[in-house]
Amino acid sequence: SRAALEKSLGYPGKFFLATAVATDQEMERRIARHQEERAPDFATIEEPVSLARALREKAPFADAILVDCLTFWLNNLFHYFGDGSQKISARILQEIDEFFKVLDTRPTSLILVTNEINMGVIPADRPSRHFVEEQGRLNQEVARRADEVIFMVAGIPQVLKKNLFPSESLL
């Protein structure tokens, strides 16, 4: 998140699209800390579910939109539209596909924050494994479409992909 904020400083008209939902006091404190770290010239959008719609609506007014974070967004989709079954619901897939359509059209510069997965414990239950699989697919598709991909390790950026002639900046 910090690196994404720094990257966004060069854009005059910027939006911060927050996907996290405060479900308890600890999360409320985290969100408040993130809000304090943000430059005052950010316009903030809070959208936990309809990411593609929010991006389409705000893109005409933004030089850049920082989305923090795709992992929270996917978690929200599973929370609201998952049924714990062996299948990922059609509504979750529809929201993700709509997001990919936005990425394909690049309505403005996008800086996306997401968490890498499968670098630790394998989830013990089926719904969690479905989440991890879908997060992996989401990250791969975002990276495929991106002009730039930066993997943060212990706060140190590792550039995984950087096009020499980007059409728009996408992290």
Disulfide bonds with the S-S distance in Angstrom:
none
